[in-house]
Amino acid sequence: MSATDEIEDSSAPLIEHLAELRTRIMWSLLAFVVCMVICFSFGGIVLDFLLTPIEKTMRDLGNPNPVMQYTAPQEYFFTLVRISMVGGLALAFPVIAYQMWRFVAPGLYKSEKNAFLPFIISSPVLFLLGAAFAHYVVIPLAMNFFLGFADLPSYFAAMVLGDEAASEGIEIVFNGKVNESLDITLKMIVAFGLCFQLPVLLTLMGKAGLASSRGLRATRKYAIVGILTVAALVTPPDVVTQVILFAAVYSLYELSIFLVMAVERKKDEQARADGIIGEDESLFDIDEEDEA
C-alpha cells in the first residue's frame, strides 16, 4: 500500500473526536436554521410554486379564479413552517454534507475518498431530478385525475338522463385546503426524490461488495414486486401515478445494473494489474457448481 493511500495520521483521543463532531453538527444546524429563515421569508412564493400544478389543473377544468382556503387561524403559518423546514434542509444540504465529509474524511483511504466523493455530488442531483419529475410530470397527472374525476358522474348522468335532468341536484365543487393540497405535493416530491437515489445506493453496495450485477439481474422479479409495493404506498391511490413511479424506478434499477457492471469491470482490471486473476478471468464469475 502506497504512502499516499494510507489513513491520515491522527492521535486525537475520543474526546477530541466528539468535540469535532459537536462542532460539525453545530455548523450544520446553523446552516439549516439560516436557510429555513430564508425560505420562510419567501414562503408565499415557494407555496405558489408548489401549488402551480393544482392551480393549472383547476384553470383547465373551467375555474378562471382558483382559490385555496385554510380553516384554522394557525394553519397557514404552520404550512409555511413546513415549507421552510423542507426547503431549509434542501438548501443547507451542501453545507451539511461538507461538514459530515470533513468529519469522516480523515479516517478514509485516498482511494475511498475518490470513490465516495462522486456519490456525494450525484446524490443531491438525482434527488432534484426526481423532485422535478414529480412536480412537472407526475403531480399534474395526479391532479387531473383527482379533480377531473368529479366531472365523470355528471358526464354519464347527462348521457343517460339528458342535460336538464343532470343539471338538477346539488352542485359539487372543489374547495381546496392549503395544507392538504401541499401535503400531497410534498409527499410525492420527497418520494420521487428518494426513489431516484436507487442508482447511488446500489452502486455503493456494488463497490462495497454487497451487491453484484449477476445478483441484481437474478432478483428482477422480486425488485418488480418491491417497486410496485413502494409505488402503491408512497403515491396517491390512482393507477396512473403508480405506473409512472414504477416505470421510473424500474428504469433506474436497470441503470443500476449497468453501473454495478462498470464497477465490477474496474475491479477486474485492478485485479489483473495486481496479478490476482488471469486475463480471461473475473472476480465475479460464479461456477455452476457454486451456484448449485
Secondary structure, DSSP 8 states (H G I E B T S, - for coil): --GGGS-------HHHHHHHHHHHHHHHHHHHHHHHHHHHHTHHHHHHHHTHHHHHHHHHTT-SS--EE--STTHHHHHHHHHHHHHHHHHHHHHHHHHHHHHHGGGS-HHHHHHHHHHHHHHHHHHHHHHHHIIIIIHHHHHHHHHHHTHHHHHHHHHHH-HHHHH-S------EEHHHHHHHHHHHHHHHHHHTTHHHHHHHHHHTTS--HHHHHHTHHHHHHHHHHHHHHHS-S-HHHHHHHHHHHHHHHHHHHHHHHHHHHHHHHHHHHTTSS-TT--TT---HHHH-
